[in-house]
Amino acid sequence: MARKGFVHLAMLLIIPIIVAIGAVILIAVNQDSSSTSNPSNSIQPTTDPQKVVAAFFDSVTAKDKNKAKRFLSPNVDKVALQSTLSDSSTTPSLYTQDFSYKLTGNQTELSGKTAYVNVDIEVQGQLLPTLVILQKETNGTWLITDSETAVADNNGMFPSEVRQSNSVNRVVLVLMGSADFYLTSPEGTHAGYDFTTGKRINEIKDVFYDGRFSDKLQSFSIVDMEGTWELKIIGNGEGQYILSTQPVDDPSSASFITGQSQKDSITTYILRYPSEKGKPIEVVATQ
């Protein structure tokens, strides 16, 4: 199945915008690889992942690639970002565009070694929900290892006519950890990891699914979340999982849900879009 969800580039209208998100990281890494060997020595350590992410995007806003590079781990995942990145000097990037950003939420794993920060980036009126992943260094410094922006396949995460509408309930769901997820629509169609067959499927119209296997991160982008949806979290190992939910048109309502998974364990949640602006997506565990 072709990968869908967060890393494939989008419509002609927004390709320059979306390429930019990932291109920031590759440009920073490629500019001077020698100084990334020990980036912790070149920046002031902070125990707050959000400050690192803010400093990174502030550096990008200032068009300072060298400074931005210092907030990246030497282990930054260039393979995972490859579909949104290019070595070409002509590739559009955030360094050549005016943009604004807002941190909308954060979560740290129980191990204390991995953190996730939700960022909303706005470029030319396009809102791009982004998840930044950080690892903690031995000296307490947090450094960015990965970044995921909500786009899908060769179409936009949401069609252009939908992006202009405020009447639809647009949602991004991201799952991190030793688990898979399986989404059931109100019509009874499914997307995600089918634990009965061991296959990954997507039967739901206007739902984009990205199952990424290397770093245990998966996502759903839902064009219009009407009615009651069911989400099963299926454990594929022991450890903590984190479910991030975000209404795209109300980024302040991003929220995180954590749980523990074991091999073949199943936790079921009922999801509903919030009835009031400013409220998070309703998530109720049924078992």
N, C-alpha and C positions, 0 to 999 in steps of 0.2 A: 504493500500500500504506500502511496506517496505520502511523505510527511506533510501534515497540515498543522496550522495553528500559529506558532509564534515566530518562526524564522524565515519563511519564504516571503519573497518580495511581492509588492502589491501593484494596484492599478497604476497606469501611466501618470495619473494625476498626483499620486502620492509616492511614487517610487523614489524620487530624490529625498523625500522626508524620511522614509523608512530605512533606506540604505544607510542614512546618516547615523542612526542610532548605533548600529554595530560597527560602522566604519570608524567611529570615534575611537573604539578600543584598538582596532587593528592598526590604525594610523599611529596611535600613541606607542604601541608595542614595537612597531617596525622602525620608528624613527631613530632610536638609539638603543639597541638591545643590550649593549654593555652596561648601561646604567640601571638595568632592571635586575641585575644579579643580586642586589641587596637593597631594594627600594626602601626598606625600613630605616636605613641610615640617612636617607635624604629627605624624610618628612618627619614632622612632629607626631609621635605615636598618639593615638587616641583610642579610648575604650568604647567610643560611641560609633557604631557602623553608619548611622545616619549622617554624622559629621563628615565621614570619609566620602560618602556618596555626594553630599552637598558640595564638598570641596572639589570633587572631581568635575561635577557639572559646572561649578563656578569657573574652573580652569578652562573648560570647553567654551563657556560663554565669553571668556577673555581671549579666546583663540590661542591659548598657551598650551601647546601640545606637550612640551617637555614637562611642565608641571602636572598636567593630567596624567601622564604616564607614571608618575611617582605613586599614584594611588592604586595602581594595578599590581596584582600578584605576578611574580615570574612564572607562575603556573596558570596564567589566564588561559581559558579554554578557547583557543583559536579554531579548533576543529568544530566545536559546537556552534561557533559564531560564523562559520565559513560561508553559509548561504546568504548572509547579509553583508559580507565584507568583500573588499576587493583591494588588491595592491595597486591598482591603477591610480595615477595622480589625478586623473580626471573624474574619479568617482565622487559624486556629491557627498558632503558630510555636514555635520552640525557646525563645523568650524567655518563654513561658508554661508551659514544661514542664521537668521535671528530666531531665537526660540526662548521659551520660558519653561520652567519646570517647577514641580511641587512634590514634596515628599508626603505620601498619604498613609504610610503605615510601615511597621517593621516587626520582625519576629526573629528570635534567636533560638536555635535548637538547644535541647536540654544538655547536650555535650558542651555547649558554650563555644564551639569551634566554628560554627557556620551561622551566618545571619542572612536574612532576606529583607530587602527594603523595597517597598512599592513606590514608584515614581511616575507621575503623570507629566509627559512632555507635550507641549503644544507648539506646533510649527505651522504657520500659515493657516491657522484655524482648525487644524487637525489635532485631535487629542489622541495620544499614543500611550496607553497604559504599559508600563515597563516594570519588570522585576529585576533588581540587581542583587547578585549573590556575592557574599564576601566570606573570606576565611580569616581566622585569627592567627597571627604570627606568634612566635614564642615570646616576643617582647611585649605582647599586648596590642600591637598594631593590627587594625583590620585593613585588609586589602581586597580589592575587587577581583573576583575570579571569573565572573560570567555576567551576562546581561541578556534578558529576553524581552522583546517588544511584541505587542499583540498585533501581528499581521498574519495573513493566511494564504498559502498556495499562490496562484497567479492572479487571484482576485483579492480585493481588500478584505480585512477581517470582517468589515461590513460594507456592502455595496454603497456607492457614492450617494444614491438617492436616499438610502437609509441614514447615512451619516448626517444628512441635513435635517433629519426629522427628530423631534423630541417626543414623539408619540410611541416609540418602541422602547422595550426594556432590554437594553444591550448589556451583556454580562461577560466578564472574564473569570474563569475558574482556573486556578493553578494548584497542582498537587506536587509536593516535594517529599521525598523520603522513600522508605522501603515498602512501597505500595503501588497498586494500580487503581484506576477508577473506571466505573461503568455507569453511564448516564442513561436514564430512561425518561423519555418525553411524556407529556400528558396523553399523547396518542398511542403510547406503547412501543414506539420505535427506540432503538438503542444506539449508543456510541461508546467507544472505549474498549477496555479489555474484557472480552466475554469469557468468564471463568469456567463456563460449561464446555467450551470448545478449545480454550487456550488461544483464541485468535483475537486480533484487534479489528474492530469494525466501526463503520459510521453509516447508520441508516437514517439519521435525522437531518432533514433539510435545514439549511441555514445554521448548522452547528459545525464548527471547524475543530478538528481534533488533532492534537500533536502528541504522540507517544514517543518520548525520547528515552533511550535506554541507557546511555552511557553515564548520565549524571542523575538519574532517577527523578527527572522533572518532566511533568506532563501538563497539558493545558486543554481547556475547552473554551472556545469563543462562541457565545450564543447571540444570534442576531436579535431575537425577540423572545424574552423569557415570560411567556404567559402561562397561567395555570400552575399546577403543582407538578414538580419534577422529583424524581428519585435518583439519588447518587449513592452507589455502593463503593466503599473503599475496601479493596482486596489486598491483604498482606502478601508480599512476596519475600519476606524476611522479617527478622526481628528489629525493632527500632521505632523511633518516633516518626510520625508523618505530620505534615503541616498543610492545611487546605486554606488557600487564599481566595476570597470572594470579593468581587468589585463590580458595582454598577458603573458602567463606563461614563454615563452622563452625570454621575454624582461621585467623583473620586474621593471625597471626604468620608464616604461610607465604606471604604475598604476595610475588611476584617480578616482575622486569622483564626483558624480552629485547629487545635492540636490533638493528637491521639497516639496510642501505641498500637503497633501492628505486630502480628506473628505470621508465620508462613500459613497461608490459606485462610487466615481470619477474615471475616466479613463484617463491616460496620455499615449500617444503612442510615442515610440522612434524607429527610424531606426538605426540598428547597422551594422557596417562594420569593418572588420579587417583592421588595418592601412597598407597602401601601402609602408610605409617607416619605417625602424627600428628606434626606439627612439620616435615614435609618439604614442599617446594613441589610443585606439579603438575609431573609429568615432561614435559618438552618436548624432543623430539629432532628436529633438522633432518635431512631426508633428501636435500636437494639445495640 
